[in-house]
Amino acid sequence: MELKVAALLLISVTALLHMAAAMHPTQIVSCCTEVAKKIHPRILTNVKSFEKQHDHVCAIKAVLVHKSRRTFCLDPNNTRLQRWMEKNHNKEINARK
């Protein structure tokens, strides 16, 4: 019985390693670990795109705002950010393409 469990475990680990090796590097998920509660208005200027980070994939909810050289993790409950996202919803659509 123990030999069967060990063999099954070995097969499972081998399969996981093969799947991980076959993944494209861009498929690795990068999550925000904390968010900025206060948002300076300058952060929301010249934004290239933004996307929502959901808590079913990562530990917390966040909005990732992509500027030319930096990405900011912002609190999705911030009212300034919510108003900005409503006005700029097309930047989120472009980020998904």
N, C-alpha and C positions, 0 to 999 in steps of 0.2 A: 504494500500500500504506500509506504513512504517513497519507494522508488518511482511510482506513478506520479505522485505529487511533485517530486523533484524534477521529473522529466517534463511535466506540464509547465512548471515554473520556468524551466530553462527555455522551453519553446516560446513561452509568452514573452520573456525578456528578449529573446533573439528577434521575435517579430516586432516588438516595440523599437528596438535599436535599428532595424532595417527601415521602419517607417520614418523614424526621426532622421535618418541619413538621407532618405529620399525627399524630405521636405525641402522646398525652396527656402532660402534664407529670409525672404520677405514674408513668409507665412508665420514666422515666429511673432507671437503677440508681445507687445511692449505696453505695459500699463502704467498709468499715473499712480503714484503711491500717496500723494497728497495734492490738495487743490488750494489755490489762492482764493480766499474769501472776499477780499477787497480787490477791486480791479481798477487800475488807473486807466482813464479814457484813452491814453496813448497806446495801450496794448491793442486796442480794437481798431487801430488805423493801419492801413496797408496790409491787411490780412489776406493771404493767398487762399486759404481754405480752413474749414473747421470740421470736426467730426465729434460725435458723441461716443463716450466710452460707457458701456453698460456694465452694471454690476454682476451680470450673469457670466461674463467673461473675465472681468477683473474684479478686484476686491471692492472698489468704490466707483460711484458714478462721477463722471467728469466730462468737461468739454475741452477737447484739444484744439487750440487755436494755432494754426501754422502760419508763421511769418516767413520772410525770406531766409533767415538764418537760425531761427529759434522756434521752439514749440512750447506753448504755455498750457499748463493744466489748470483749468478754472472751475469754480463751483457752479454747477448747472442751476442752482437755485438763486443765483445772483440776479436781481431784477434788471440791472444795466445790461448784463450779458443776454438775458432773455429777450429784451427789447431789440438789442443788436442782432440777435439770431433771427428774429422775425423779419427784420428789414433785409437781412443778407442770406436768406435761406438758399439762394442759388449757389453760394460758395460751398455749402455742404453737399449739394448735388454734384458739383464739379469734383469734390474730393473723393467721391465714390467711384468715379470713372477710371 
